[in-house]
Amino acid sequence: MTTMTAFETLAAGENGIGTGSVRTWLLDNIIPLVLLAVALLLLWLGGGKGDNAGVMRRLAGVVIALAIIGLAVSGAGVNVGQWIAGLFTG
């Protein structure tokens, strides 16, 4: 088997190679680390100064961003889009 044939076989996905394992690794490892970093940053920025209102404003933005990430990862965005479209089309 030549090198080019091996690359063509891998590119065609005949051996089950895909992005599923990368996606799973990102969801299992990177997302919790990012959430931990955001939580520590919020505590460090607002907690030391007593700026609780500022922390809550930032936290609202983080919650909205997490909701968007959750919709994108779970695939539920299609259902939400259909529901919103149903509000206007009946």
PDB file of N, CA, C and O in Angstrom:
ATOM      1  N   MET A   1       0.850  -1.169   0.000  1.00  0.00           N
ATOM      2  CA  MET A   1       0.000   0.000   0.000  1.00  0.00           C
ATOM      3  C   MET A   1       0.898   1.235   0.000  1.00  0.00           C
ATOM      4  O   MET A   1       1.789   1.376   0.837  1.00  0.00           O
ATOM      5  N   THR A   2       0.645   2.110  -0.942  1.00  0.00           N
ATOM      6  CA  THR A   2       1.459   3.312  -1.016  1.00  0.00           C
ATOM      7  C   THR A   2       0.985   4.335   0.000  1.00  0.00           C
ATOM      8  O   THR A   2      -0.095   4.212   0.579  1.00  0.00           O
ATOM      9  N   THR A   3       1.796   5.320   0.197  1.00  0.00           N
ATOM     10  CA  THR A   3       1.454   6.364   1.171  1.00  0.00           C
ATOM     11  C   THR A   3       0.208   7.118   0.738  1.00  0.00           C
ATOM     12  O   THR A   3      -0.646   7.433   1.567  1.00  0.00           O
ATOM     13  N   MET A   4       0.094   7.410  -0.547  1.00  0.00           N
ATOM     14  CA  MET A   4      -1.068   8.156  -1.030  1.00  0.00           C
ATOM     15  C   MET A   4      -2.353   7.347  -0.841  1.00  0.00           C
ATOM     16  O   MET A   4      -3.389   7.909  -0.487  1.00  0.00           O
ATOM     17  N   THR A   5      -2.295   6.053  -1.071  1.00  0.00           N
ATOM     18  CA  THR A   5      -3.471   5.211  -0.873  1.00  0.00           C
ATOM     19  C   THR A   5      -3.861   5.181   0.600  1.00  0.00           C
ATOM     20  O   THR A   5      -5.047   5.206   0.930  1.00  0.00           O
ATOM     21  N   ALA A   6      -2.892   5.130   1.465  1.00  0.00           N
ATOM     22  CA  ALA A   6      -3.188   5.144   2.901  1.00  0.00           C
ATOM     23  C   ALA A   6      -3.857   6.449   3.300  1.00  0.00           C
ATOM     24  O   ALA A   6      -4.812   6.437   4.076  1.00  0.00           O
ATOM     25  N   PHE A   7      -3.378   7.568   2.786  1.00  0.00           N
ATOM     26  CA  PHE A   7      -4.003   8.859   3.097  1.00  0.00           C
ATOM     27  C   PHE A   7      -5.419   8.946   2.538  1.00  0.00           C
ATOM     28  O   PHE A   7      -6.313   9.486   3.189  1.00  0.00           O
ATOM     29  N   GLU A   8      -5.623   8.418   1.340  1.00  0.00           N
ATOM     30  CA  GLU A   8      -6.964   8.431   0.750  1.00  0.00           C
ATOM     31  C   GLU A   8      -7.917   7.579   1.570  1.00  0.00           C
ATOM     32  O   GLU A   8      -9.077   7.946   1.753  1.00  0.00           O
ATOM     33  N   THR A   9      -7.437   6.445   2.064  1.00  0.00           N
ATOM     34  CA  THR A   9      -8.265   5.572   2.898  1.00  0.00           C
ATOM     35  C   THR A   9      -8.624   6.266   4.206  1.00  0.00           C
ATOM     36  O   THR A   9      -9.770   6.200   4.650  1.00  0.00           O
ATOM     37  N   LEU A  10      -7.661   6.925   4.818  1.00  0.00           N
ATOM     38  CA  LEU A  10      -7.930   7.648   6.066  1.00  0.00           C
ATOM     39  C   LEU A  10      -8.874   8.810   5.835  1.00  0.00           C
ATOM     40  O   LEU A  10      -9.760   9.070   6.648  1.00  0.00           O
ATOM     41  N   ALA A  11      -8.685   9.514   4.719  1.00  0.00           N
ATOM     42  CA  ALA A  11      -9.539  10.666   4.432  1.00  0.00           C
ATOM     43  C   ALA A  11     -10.965  10.240   4.154  1.00  0.00           C
ATOM     44  O   ALA A  11     -11.901  10.976   4.466  1.00  0.00           O
ATOM     45  N   ALA A  12     -11.148   9.061   3.570  1.00  0.00           N
ATOM     46  CA  ALA A  12     -12.492   8.582   3.257  1.00  0.00           C
ATOM     47  C   ALA A  12     -13.246   8.138   4.505  1.00  0.00           C
ATOM     48  O   ALA A  12     -14.469   8.004   4.470  1.00  0.00           O
ATOM     49  N   GLY A  13     -12.549   7.913   5.583  1.00  0.00           N
ATOM     50  CA  GLY A  13     -13.202   7.532   6.830  1.00  0.00           C
ATOM     51  C   GLY A  13     -13.590   6.068   6.882  1.00  0.00           C
ATOM     52  O   GLY A  13     -14.469   5.698   7.661  1.00  0.00           O
ATOM     53  N   GLU A  14     -12.968   5.233   6.085  1.00  0.00           N
ATOM     54  CA  GLU A  14     -13.311   3.821   6.057  1.00  0.00           C
ATOM     55  C   GLU A  14     -12.913   3.105   7.334  1.00  0.00           C
ATOM     56  O   GLU A  14     -13.483   2.060   7.649  1.00  0.00           O
ATOM     57  N   ASN A  15     -11.964   3.628   8.068  1.00  0.00           N
ATOM     58  CA  ASN A  15     -11.509   2.991   9.300  1.00  0.00           C
ATOM     59  C   ASN A  15     -12.180   3.574  10.538  1.00  0.00           C
ATOM     60  O   ASN A  15     -11.746   3.301  11.658  1.00  0.00           O
ATOM     61  N   GLY A  16     -13.220   4.364  10.358  1.00  0.00           N
ATOM     62  CA  GLY A  16     -13.923   4.934  11.488  1.00  0.00           C
ATOM     63  C   GLY A  16     -13.221   6.125  12.110  1.00  0.00           C
ATOM     64  O   GLY A  16     -13.518   6.487  13.249  1.00  0.00           O
ATOM     65  N   ILE A  17     -12.307   6.735  11.397  1.00  0.00           N
ATOM     66  CA  ILE A  17     -11.613   7.896  11.925  1.00  0.00           C
ATOM     67  C   ILE A  17     -12.501   9.122  11.715  1.00  0.00           C
ATOM     68  O   ILE A  17     -12.991   9.361  10.611  1.00  0.00           O
ATOM     69  N   GLY A  18     -12.697   9.875  12.756  1.00  0.00           N
ATOM     70  CA  GLY A  18     -13.537  11.062  12.656  1.00  0.00           C
ATOM     71  C   GLY A  18     -13.189  12.041  13.756  1.00  0.00           C
ATOM     72  O   GLY A  18     -12.140  11.939  14.393  1.00  0.00           O
ATOM     73  N   THR A  19     -14.079  12.986  13.970  1.00  0.00           N
ATOM     74  CA  THR A  19     -13.841  14.010  14.980  1.00  0.00           C
ATOM     75  C   THR A  19     -14.598  13.735  16.276  1.00  0.00           C
ATOM     76  O   THR A  19     -14.578  14.561  17.189  1.00  0.00           O
ATOM     77  N   GLY A  20     -15.255  12.603  16.366  1.00  0.00           N
ATOM     78  CA  GLY A  20     -16.037  12.290  17.563  1.00  0.00           C
ATOM     79  C   GLY A  20     -15.199  12.221  18.816  1.00  0.00           C
ATOM     80  O   GLY A  20     -15.612  12.715  19.866  1.00  0.00           O
ATOM     81  N   SER A  21     -14.029  11.617  18.727  1.00  0.00           N
ATOM     82  CA  SER A  21     -13.200  11.496  19.924  1.00  0.00           C
ATOM     83  C   SER A  21     -12.603  12.840  20.329  1.00  0.00           C
ATOM     84  O   SER A  21     -12.418  13.101  21.517  1.00  0.00           O
ATOM     85  N   VAL A  22     -12.302  13.688  19.361  1.00  0.00           N
ATOM     86  CA  VAL A  22     -11.789  15.022  19.682  1.00  0.00           C
ATOM     87  C   VAL A  22     -12.878  15.834  20.376  1.00  0.00           C
ATOM     88  O   VAL A  22     -12.607  16.532  21.353  1.00  0.00           O
ATOM     89  N   ARG A  23     -14.102  15.744  19.875  1.00  0.00           N
ATOM     90  CA  ARG A  23     -15.220  16.468  20.471  1.00  0.00           C
ATOM     91  C   ARG A  23     -15.459  15.999  21.899  1.00  0.00           C
ATOM     92  O   ARG A  23     -15.669  16.814  22.797  1.00  0.00           O
ATOM     93  N   THR A  24     -15.426  14.695  22.107  1.00  0.00           N
ATOM     94  CA  THR A  24     -15.617  14.146  23.444  1.00  0.00           C
ATOM     95  C   THR A  24     -14.513  14.605  24.385  1.00  0.00           C
ATOM     96  O   THR A  24     -14.784  14.958  25.533  1.00  0.00           O
ATOM     97  N   TRP A  25     -13.273  14.604  23.910  1.00  0.00           N
ATOM     98  CA  TRP A  25     -12.156  15.042  24.744  1.00  0.00           C
ATOM     99  C   TRP A  25     -12.308  16.510  25.127  1.00  0.00           C
ATOM    100  O   TRP A  25     -12.062  16.886  26.273  1.00  0.00           O
ATOM    101  N   LEU A  26     -12.712  17.339  24.166  1.00  0.00           N
ATOM    102  CA  LEU A  26     -12.908  18.756  24.468  1.00  0.00           C
ATOM    103  C   LEU A  26     -13.999  18.947  25.512  1.00  0.00           C
ATOM    104  O   LEU A  26     -13.833  19.729  26.448  1.00  0.00           O
ATOM    105  N   LEU A  27     -15.111  18.238  25.358  1.00  0.00           N
ATOM    106  CA  LEU A  27     -16.212  18.384  26.303  1.00  0.00           C
ATOM    107  C   LEU A  27     -15.841  17.872  27.689  1.00  0.00           C
ATOM    108  O   LEU A  27     -16.274  18.432  28.696  1.00  0.00           O
ATOM    109  N   ASP A  28     -15.051  16.823  27.741  1.00  0.00           N
ATOM    110  CA  ASP A  28     -14.694  16.241  29.034  1.00  0.00           C
ATOM    111  C   ASP A  28     -13.570  16.978  29.743  1.00  0.00           C
ATOM    112  O   ASP A  28     -13.490  16.931  30.971  1.00  0.00           O
ATOM    113  N   ASN A  29     -12.697  17.661  29.004  1.00  0.00           N
ATOM    114  CA  ASN A  29     -11.505  18.247  29.620  1.00  0.00           C
ATOM    115  C   ASN A  29     -11.437  19.764  29.527  1.00  0.00           C
ATOM    116  O   ASN A  29     -11.230  20.429  30.543  1.00  0.00           O
ATOM    117  N   ILE A  30     -11.601  20.314  28.362  1.00  0.00           N
ATOM    118  CA  ILE A  30     -11.392  21.744  28.167  1.00  0.00           C
ATOM    119  C   ILE A  30     -12.524  22.572  28.775  1.00  0.00           C
ATOM    120  O   ILE A  30     -12.262  23.565  29.454  1.00  0.00           O
ATOM    121  N   ILE A  31     -13.768  22.181  28.543  1.00  0.00           N
ATOM    122  CA  ILE A  31     -14.903  22.971  29.044  1.00  0.00           C
ATOM    123  C   ILE A  31     -14.870  23.099  30.565  1.00  0.00           C
ATOM    124  O   ILE A  31     -15.035  24.214  31.062  1.00  0.00           O
ATOM    125  N   PRO A  32     -14.664  22.021  31.342  1.00  0.00           N
ATOM    126  CA  PRO A  32     -14.578  22.216  32.805  1.00  0.00           C
ATOM    127  C   PRO A  32     -13.408  23.110  33.229  1.00  0.00           C
ATOM    128  O   PRO A  32     -13.533  23.884  34.177  1.00  0.00           O
ATOM    129  N   LEU A  33     -12.281  23.007  32.537  1.00  0.00           N
ATOM    130  CA  LEU A  33     -11.151  23.872  32.884  1.00  0.00           C
ATOM    131  C   LEU A  33     -11.454  25.332  32.598  1.00  0.00           C
ATOM    132  O   LEU A  33     -11.076  26.206  33.378  1.00  0.00           O
ATOM    133  N   VAL A  34     -12.127  25.607  31.496  1.00  0.00           N
ATOM    134  CA  VAL A  34     -12.501  26.987  31.167  1.00  0.00           C
ATOM    135  C   VAL A  34     -13.492  27.514  32.198  1.00  0.00           C
ATOM    136  O   VAL A  34     -13.384  28.662  32.627  1.00  0.00           O
ATOM    137  N   LEU A  35     -14.455  26.689  32.600  1.00  0.00           N
ATOM    138  CA  LEU A  35     -15.421  27.118  33.609  1.00  0.00           C
ATOM    139  C   LEU A  35     -14.736  27.408  34.941  1.00  0.00           C
ATOM    140  O   LEU A  35     -15.076  28.379  35.618  1.00  0.00           O
ATOM    141  N   LEU A  36     -13.784  26.579  35.314  1.00  0.00           N
ATOM    142  CA  LEU A  36     -13.035  26.819  36.547  1.00  0.00           C
ATOM    143  C   LEU A  36     -12.247  28.118  36.463  1.00  0.00           C
ATOM    144  O   LEU A  36     -12.214  28.890  37.422  1.00  0.00           O
ATOM    145  N   ALA A  37     -11.613  28.361  35.323  1.00  0.00           N
ATOM    146  CA  ALA A  37     -10.842  29.597  35.146  1.00  0.00           C
ATOM    147  C   ALA A  37     -11.744  30.820  35.216  1.00  0.00           C
ATOM    148  O   ALA A  37     -11.378  31.827  35.823  1.00  0.00           O
ATOM    149  N   VAL A  38     -12.925  30.743  34.598  1.00  0.00           N
ATOM    150  CA  VAL A  38     -13.860  31.873  34.635  1.00  0.00           C
ATOM    151  C   VAL A  38     -14.333  32.119  36.061  1.00  0.00           C
ATOM    152  O   VAL A  38     -14.414  33.268  36.496  1.00  0.00           O
ATOM    153  N   ALA A  39     -14.647  31.052  36.796  1.00  0.00           N
ATOM    154  CA  ALA A  39     -15.104  31.211  38.178  1.00  0.00           C
ATOM    155  C   ALA A  39     -14.021  31.848  39.049  1.00  0.00           C
ATOM    156  O   ALA A  39     -14.305  32.749  39.838  1.00  0.00           O
ATOM    157  N   LEU A  40     -12.787  31.381  38.903  1.00  0.00           N
ATOM    158  CA  LEU A  40     -11.703  31.958  39.690  1.00  0.00           C
ATOM    159  C   LEU A  40     -11.451  33.414  39.309  1.00  0.00           C
ATOM    160  O   LEU A  40     -11.176  34.244  40.176  1.00  0.00           O
ATOM    161  N   LEU A  41     -11.543  33.723  38.037  1.00  0.00           N
ATOM    162  CA  LEU A  41     -11.348  35.100  37.585  1.00  0.00           C
ATOM    163  C   LEU A  41     -12.434  36.018  38.134  1.00  0.00           C
ATOM    164  O   LEU A  41     -12.147  37.136  38.562  1.00  0.00           O
ATOM    165  N   LEU A  42     -13.683  35.547  38.122  1.00  0.00           N
ATOM    166  CA  LEU A  42     -14.766  36.361  38.673  1.00  0.00           C
ATOM    167  C   LEU A  42     -14.575  36.600  40.166  1.00  0.00           C
ATOM    168  O   LEU A  42     -14.793  37.709  40.655  1.00  0.00           O
ATOM    169  N   LEU A  43     -14.172  35.572  40.881  1.00  0.00           N
ATOM    170  CA  LEU A  43     -13.936  35.746  42.312  1.00  0.00           C
ATOM    171  C   LEU A  43     -12.775  36.690  42.580  1.00  0.00           C
ATOM    172  O   LEU A  43     -12.827  37.500  43.505  1.00  0.00           O
ATOM    173  N   TRP A  44     -11.746  36.588  41.784  1.00  0.00           N
ATOM    174  CA  TRP A  44     -10.562  37.432  41.979  1.00  0.00           C
ATOM    175  C   TRP A  44     -10.855  38.883  41.635  1.00  0.00           C
ATOM    176  O   TRP A  44     -10.423  39.790  42.347  1.00  0.00           O
ATOM    177  N   LEU A  45     -11.595  39.113  40.534  1.00  0.00           N
ATOM    178  CA  LEU A  45     -11.869  40.490  40.108  1.00  0.00           C
ATOM    179  C   LEU A  45     -12.822  41.215  41.050  1.00  0.00           C
ATOM    180  O   LEU A  45     -12.582  42.365  41.418  1.00  0.00           O
ATOM    181  N   GLY A  46     -13.898  40.547  41.437  1.00  0.00           N
ATOM    182  CA  GLY A  46     -14.908  41.243  42.226  1.00  0.00           C
ATOM    183  C   GLY A  46     -14.862  40.973  43.698  1.00  0.00           C
ATOM    184  O   GLY A  46     -15.243  41.828  44.497  1.00  0.00           O
ATOM    185  N   GLY A  47     -14.411  39.823  44.073  1.00  0.00           N
ATOM    186  CA  GLY A  47     -14.446  39.452  45.481  1.00  0.00           C
ATOM    187  C   GLY A  47     -13.517  40.279  46.337  1.00  0.00           C
ATOM    188  O   GLY A  47     -13.867  40.633  47.463  1.00  0.00           O
ATOM    189  N   GLY A  48     -12.353  40.591  45.836  1.00  0.00           N
ATOM    190  CA  GLY A  48     -11.380  41.332  46.622  1.00  0.00           C
ATOM    191  C   GLY A  48     -11.749  42.786  46.799  1.00  0.00           C
ATOM    192  O   GLY A  48     -11.364  43.405  47.791  1.00  0.00           O
ATOM    193  N   LYS A  49     -12.495  43.349  45.849  1.00  0.00           N
ATOM    194  CA  LYS A  49     -12.850  44.769  45.909  1.00  0.00           C
ATOM    195  C   LYS A  49     -14.221  44.998  46.535  1.00  0.00           C
ATOM    196  O   LYS A  49     -14.587  46.137  46.827  1.00  0.00           O
ATOM    197  N   GLY A  50     -14.971  43.940  46.741  1.00  0.00           N
ATOM    198  CA  GLY A  50     -16.319  44.098  47.271  1.00  0.00           C
ATOM    199  C   GLY A  50     -17.316  44.546  46.221  1.00  0.00           C
ATOM    200  O   GLY A  50     -18.395  45.029  46.564  1.00  0.00           O
ATOM    201  N   ASP A  51     -16.979  44.398  44.958  1.00  0.00           N
ATOM    202  CA  ASP A  51     -17.845  44.825  43.854  1.00  0.00           C
ATOM    203  C   ASP A  51     -18.769  43.679  43.466  1.00  0.00           C
ATOM    204  O   ASP A  51     -18.606  43.063  42.412  1.00  0.00           O
ATOM    205  N   ASN A  52     -19.734  43.405  44.322  1.00  0.00           N
ATOM    206  CA  ASN A  52     -20.636  42.279  44.072  1.00  0.00           C
ATOM    207  C   ASN A  52     -21.535  42.523  42.866  1.00  0.00           C
ATOM    208  O   ASN A  52     -21.844  41.585  42.132  1.00  0.00           O
ATOM    209  N   ALA A  53     -21.957  43.758  42.648  1.00  0.00           N
ATOM    210  CA  ALA A  53     -22.811  44.060  41.496  1.00  0.00           C
ATOM    211  C   ALA A  53     -22.050  43.842  40.185  1.00  0.00           C
ATOM    212  O   ALA A  53     -22.616  43.343  39.213  1.00  0.00           O
ATOM    213  N   GLY A  54     -20.791  44.210  40.161  1.00  0.00           N
ATOM    214  CA  GLY A  54     -19.985  43.994  38.965  1.00  0.00           C
ATOM    215  C   GLY A  54     -19.782  42.518  38.674  1.00  0.00           C
ATOM    216  O   GLY A  54     -19.785  42.095  37.518  1.00  0.00           O
ATOM    217  N   VAL A  55     -19.606  41.742  39.729  1.00  0.00           N
ATOM    218  CA  VAL A  55     -19.461  40.292  39.551  1.00  0.00           C
ATOM    219  C   VAL A  55     -20.750  39.705  38.992  1.00  0.00           C
ATOM    220  O   VAL A  55     -20.702  38.847  38.111  1.00  0.00           O
ATOM    221  N   MET A  56     -21.872  40.141  39.476  1.00  0.00           N
ATOM    222  CA  MET A  56     -23.150  39.607  38.999  1.00  0.00           C
ATOM    223  C   MET A  56     -23.399  39.982  37.540  1.00  0.00           C
ATOM    224  O   MET A  56     -23.955  39.184  36.786  1.00  0.00           O
ATOM    225  N   ARG A  57     -22.997  41.178  37.134  1.00  0.00           N
ATOM    226  CA  ARG A  57     -23.141  41.563  35.716  1.00  0.00           C
ATOM    227  C   ARG A  57     -22.290  40.665  34.841  1.00  0.00           C
ATOM    228  O   ARG A  57     -22.743  40.199  33.796  1.00  0.00           O
ATOM    229  N   ARG A  58     -21.071  40.422  35.259  1.00  0.00           N
ATOM    230  CA  ARG A  58     -20.205  39.530  34.482  1.00  0.00           C
ATOM    231  C   ARG A  58     -20.736  38.111  34.487  1.00  0.00           C
ATOM    232  O   ARG A  58     -20.663  37.409  33.478  1.00  0.00           O
ATOM    233  N   LEU A  59     -21.269  37.690  35.617  1.00  0.00           N
ATOM    234  CA  LEU A  59     -21.802  36.344  35.730  1.00  0.00           C
ATOM    235  C   LEU A  59     -22.999  36.146  34.804  1.00  0.00           C
ATOM    236  O   LEU A  59     -23.179  35.060  34.251  1.00  0.00           O
ATOM    237  N   ALA A  60     -23.811  37.173  34.631  1.00  0.00           N
ATOM    238  CA  ALA A  60     -24.942  37.071  33.706  1.00  0.00           C
ATOM    239  C   ALA A  60     -24.442  36.824  32.283  1.00  0.00           C
ATOM    240  O   ALA A  60     -25.027  36.020  31.556  1.00  0.00           O
ATOM    241  N   GLY A  61     -23.387  37.493  31.883  1.00  0.00           N
ATOM    242  CA  GLY A  61     -22.811  37.255  30.560  1.00  0.00           C
ATOM    243  C   GLY A  61     -22.258  35.852  30.421  1.00  0.00           C
ATOM    244  O   GLY A  61     -22.393  35.231  29.367  1.00  0.00           O
ATOM    245  N   VAL A  62     -21.636  35.346  31.477  1.00  0.00           N
ATOM    246  CA  VAL A  62     -21.094  33.983  31.448  1.00  0.00           C
ATOM    247  C   VAL A  62     -22.221  32.966  31.341  1.00  0.00           C
ATOM    248  O   VAL A  62     -22.100  31.988  30.602  1.00  0.00           O
ATOM    249  N   VAL A  63     -23.306  33.179  32.060  1.00  0.00           N
ATOM    250  CA  VAL A  63     -24.442  32.251  32.008  1.00  0.00           C
ATOM    251  C   VAL A  63     -25.048  32.227  30.604  1.00  0.00           C
ATOM    252  O   VAL A  63     -25.390  31.160  30.094  1.00  0.00           O
ATOM    253  N   ILE A  64     -25.180  33.385  29.986  1.00  0.00           N
ATOM    254  CA  ILE A  64     -25.706  33.435  28.618  1.00  0.00           C
ATOM    255  C   ILE A  64     -24.774  32.714  27.654  1.00  0.00           C
ATOM    256  O   ILE A  64     -25.235  31.974  26.785  1.00  0.00           O
ATOM    257  N   ALA A  65     -23.480  32.920  27.797  1.00  0.00           N
ATOM    258  CA  ALA A  65     -22.515  32.228  26.935  1.00  0.00           C
ATOM    259  C   ALA A  65     -22.563  30.717  27.143  1.00  0.00           C
ATOM    260  O   ALA A  65     -22.480  29.957  26.178  1.00  0.00           O
ATOM    261  N   LEU A  66     -22.698  30.276  28.391  1.00  0.00           N
ATOM    262  CA  LEU A  66     -22.798  28.840  28.655  1.00  0.00           C
ATOM    263  C   LEU A  66     -24.070  28.241  28.079  1.00  0.00           C
ATOM    264  O   LEU A  66     -24.067  27.102  27.614  1.00  0.00           O
ATOM    265  N   ALA A  67     -25.160  29.006  28.107  1.00  0.00           N
ATOM    266  CA  ALA A  67     -26.406  28.517  27.509  1.00  0.00           C
ATOM    267  C   ALA A  67     -26.243  28.334  26.009  1.00  0.00           C
ATOM    268  O   ALA A  67     -26.737  27.356  25.447  1.00  0.00           O
ATOM    269  N   ILE A  68     -25.558  29.259  25.356  1.00  0.00           N
ATOM    270  CA  ILE A  68     -25.333  29.148  23.919  1.00  0.00           C
ATOM    271  C   ILE A  68     -24.433  27.958  23.615  1.00  0.00           C
ATOM    272  O   ILE A  68     -24.691  27.220  22.665  1.00  0.00           O
ATOM    273  N   ILE A  69     -23.388  27.761  24.401  1.00  0.00           N
ATOM    274  CA  ILE A  69     -22.508  26.606  24.206  1.00  0.00           C
ATOM    275  C   ILE A  69     -23.293  25.309  24.428  1.00  0.00           C
ATOM    276  O   ILE A  69     -23.127  24.347  23.678  1.00  0.00           O
ATOM    277  N   GLY A  70     -24.133  25.283  25.440  1.00  0.00           N
ATOM    278  CA  GLY A  70     -24.944  24.094  25.701  1.00  0.00           C
ATOM    279  C   GLY A  70     -25.882  23.764  24.555  1.00  0.00           C
ATOM    280  O   GLY A  70     -26.049  22.596  24.205  1.00  0.00           O
ATOM    281  N   LEU A  71     -26.495  24.780  23.970  1.00  0.00           N
ATOM    282  CA  LEU A  71     -27.368  24.550  22.818  1.00  0.00           C
ATOM    283  C   LEU A  71     -26.574  24.015  21.633  1.00  0.00           C
ATOM    284  O   LEU A  71     -27.028  23.118  20.923  1.00  0.00           O
ATOM    285  N   ALA A  72     -25.394  24.570  21.428  1.00  0.00           N
ATOM    286  CA  ALA A  72     -24.578  24.138  20.287  1.00  0.00           C
ATOM    287  C   ALA A  72     -24.083  22.714  20.467  1.00  0.00           C
ATOM    288  O   ALA A  72     -24.057  21.948  19.503  1.00  0.00           O
ATOM    289  N   VAL A  73     -23.692  22.343  21.675  1.00  0.00           N
ATOM    290  CA  VAL A  73     -23.127  21.018  21.919  1.00  0.00           C
ATOM    291  C   VAL A  73     -24.205  19.945  21.927  1.00  0.00           C
ATOM    292  O   VAL A  73     -23.982  18.846  21.419  1.00  0.00           O
ATOM    293  N   SER A  74     -25.353  20.239  22.486  1.00  0.00           N
ATOM    294  CA  SER A  74     -26.395  19.221  22.614  1.00  0.00           C
ATOM    295  C   SER A  74     -27.198  19.019  21.339  1.00  0.00           C
ATOM    296  O   SER A  74     -27.859  17.992  21.185  1.00  0.00           O
ATOM    297  N   GLY A  75     -27.154  19.970  20.433  1.00  0.00           N
ATOM    298  CA  GLY A  75     -27.943  19.857  19.211  1.00  0.00           C
ATOM    299  C   GLY A  75     -29.379  20.309  19.392  1.00  0.00           C
ATOM    300  O   GLY A  75     -30.192  20.157  18.481  1.00  0.00           O
ATOM    301  N   ALA A  76     -29.705  20.862  20.549  1.00  0.00           N
ATOM    302  CA  ALA A  76     -31.070  21.309  20.817  1.00  0.00           C
ATOM    303  C   ALA A  76     -31.373  22.655  20.169  1.00  0.00           C
ATOM    304  O   ALA A  76     -32.508  23.129  20.231  1.00  0.00           O
ATOM    305  N   GLY A  77     -30.383  23.268  19.556  1.00  0.00           N
ATOM    306  CA  GLY A  77     -30.601  24.557  18.907  1.00  0.00           C
ATOM    307  C   GLY A  77     -31.619  24.489  17.792  1.00  0.00           C
ATOM    308  O   GLY A  77     -32.338  25.457  17.546  1.00  0.00           O
ATOM    309  N   VAL A  78     -31.689  23.352  17.113  1.00  0.00           N
ATOM    310  CA  VAL A  78     -32.667  23.175  16.035  1.00  0.00           C
ATOM    311  C   VAL A  78     -34.077  23.227  16.603  1.00  0.00           C
ATOM    312  O   VAL A  78     -34.952  23.874  16.028  1.00  0.00           O
ATOM    313  N   ASN A  79     -34.305  22.558  17.721  1.00  0.00           N
ATOM    314  CA  ASN A  79     -35.633  22.560  18.342  1.00  0.00           C
ATOM    315  C   ASN A  79     -36.014  23.958  18.822  1.00  0.00           C
ATOM    316  O   ASN A  79     -37.166  24.369  18.682  1.00  0.00           O
ATOM    317  N   VAL A  80     -35.070  24.677  19.376  1.00  0.00           N
ATOM    318  CA  VAL A  80     -35.337  26.040  19.839  1.00  0.00           C
ATOM    319  C   VAL A  80     -35.670  26.928  18.647  1.00  0.00           C
ATOM    320  O   VAL A  80     -36.594  27.738  18.717  1.00  0.00           O
ATOM    321  N   GLY A  81     -34.922  26.781  17.549  1.00  0.00           N
ATOM    322  CA  GLY A  81     -35.199  27.561  16.340  1.00  0.00           C
ATOM    323  C   GLY A  81     -36.571  27.254  15.770  1.00  0.00           C
ATOM    324  O   GLY A  81     -37.273  28.164  15.327  1.00  0.00           O
ATOM    325  N   GLN A  82     -36.964  25.991  15.773  1.00  0.00           N
ATOM    326  CA  GLN A  82     -38.300  25.628  15.285  1.00  0.00           C
ATOM    327  C   GLN A  82     -39.382  26.199  16.189  1.00  0.00           C
ATOM    328  O   GLN A  82     -40.433  26.621  15.707  1.00  0.00           O
ATOM    329  N   TRP A  83     -39.137  26.216  17.496  1.00  0.00           N
ATOM    330  CA  TRP A  83     -40.115  26.777  18.420  1.00  0.00           C
ATOM    331  C   TRP A  83     -40.283  28.279  18.201  1.00  0.00           C
ATOM    332  O   TRP A  83     -41.402  28.792  18.192  1.00  0.00           O
ATOM    333  N   ILE A  84     -39.162  28.977  18.025  1.00  0.00           N
ATOM    334  CA  ILE A  84     -39.237  30.427  17.783  1.00  0.00           C
ATOM    335  C   ILE A  84     -39.914  30.714  16.463  1.00  0.00           C
ATOM    336  O   ILE A  84     -40.714  31.644  16.373  1.00  0.00           O
ATOM    337  N   ALA A  85     -39.611  29.934  15.432  1.00  0.00           N
ATOM    338  CA  ALA A  85     -40.276  30.111  14.137  1.00  0.00           C
ATOM    339  C   ALA A  85     -41.767  29.829  14.258  1.00  0.00           C
ATOM    340  O   ALA A  85     -42.578  30.482  13.602  1.00  0.00           O
ATOM    341  N   GLY A  86     -42.132  28.860  15.092  1.00  0.00           N
ATOM    342  CA  GLY A  86     -43.541  28.540  15.296  1.00  0.00           C
ATOM    343  C   GLY A  86     -44.310  29.666  15.968  1.00  0.00           C
ATOM    344  O   GLY A  86     -45.524  29.775  15.792  1.00  0.00           O
ATOM    345  N   LEU A  87     -43.620  30.508  16.738  1.00  0.00           N
ATOM    346  CA  LEU A  87     -44.285  31.652  17.359  1.00  0.00           C
ATOM    347  C   LEU A  87     -44.765  32.653  16.322  1.00  0.00           C
ATOM    348  O   LEU A  87     -45.776  33.327  16.519  1.00  0.00           O
ATOM    349  N   PHE A  88     -44.035  32.749  15.211  1.00  0.00           N
ATOM    350  CA  PHE A  88     -44.374  33.739  14.194  1.00  0.00           C
ATOM    351  C   PHE A  88     -45.227  33.148  13.065  1.00  0.00           C
ATOM    352  O   PHE A  88     -46.000  33.868  12.434  1.00  0.00           O
ATOM    353  N   THR A  89     -45.092  31.855  12.811  1.00  0.00           N
ATOM    354  CA  THR A  89     -45.811  31.270  11.684  1.00  0.00           C
ATOM    355  C   THR A  89     -47.090  30.576  12.102  1.00  0.00           C
ATOM    356  O   THR A  89     -47.927  30.270  11.253  1.00  0.00           O
ATOM    357  N   GLY A  90     -47.258  30.323  13.372  1.00  0.00           N
ATOM    358  CA  GLY A  90     -48.505  29.733  13.864  1.00  0.00           C
ATOM    359  C   GLY A  90     -48.510  28.301  13.985  1.00  0.00           C
ATOM    360  O   GLY A  90     -49.516  27.719  14.391  1.00  0.00           O
TER     361      GLY A  90
END
